[in-house]
Amino acid sequence: MDGRKKDLDIKKGELDVITSETEKEEQDLQKKADKSEPQIEERLLVAYKRLRKNAVNGLAVVTIDRDSCSGCFNQIPPQRQLDIRQRKKIIVCEHCGRILVDEALTQEVAEAI
């Protein structure tokens, strides 16, 4: 029992270190998000916040991974995947309601940040 408690204390310490490291990054990203909010249509922002609040893991925008939604892991039909890649309109998952984006878009955004 004592060995398990020591392991638990070590793991809690590691978790605290990781949390403190990512806290600064999270604050920076939150500032960027707050700055961008006025540029987004109100109805889209409300929908995004509703999705984010209701999602179990807090993700409102997910990618397609192995022909499936990364949020609920249900299969996305090929025609729907093509529509997502074309980026002409906002496409949501039929099962979980999350916004679907293609992997190339997430890479472009990551490079821009």
Secondary structure, DSSP 8 states (H G I E B T S, - for coil): -HHHHHHHHHHHHHHHHHHHHHHHHHHHHHHHHHHHGGGS-HHHHHHHHHHHHHSSSS-SEEEEETTEETTT--B--HHHHHHHHHTSS-EE-TTT--EEE-HHHHHHHHHH-
